[in-house]
Amino acid sequence: MIHRNLVEHGFGGTIHPVNPRYESIAGLRCVPRVRDLEQPVDLVAVAVNADLAVDVVREAAALGVGRRS
């Protein structure tokens, strides 16, 4: 749903799906973990079970997501 909303409302940036169960989502290649992303990331939308959320946010922080230059 997040992906669909971004596309339908004209988001112009690159979308990188992250999901360990799928190779692709909506025609976009998935990576299994946030830490596997190869490009700088401005924003991460986290939609996981509560017990996984802290680890996902830590991975995003380790990549520098949200840091301003």
Secondary structure, DSSP 8 states (H G I E B T S, - for coil): -HHHHHHHTT--S----B-TT-SEETTEE-BSSGGG--S--S-----S-HHHHHHHHHHHHHHTTT---
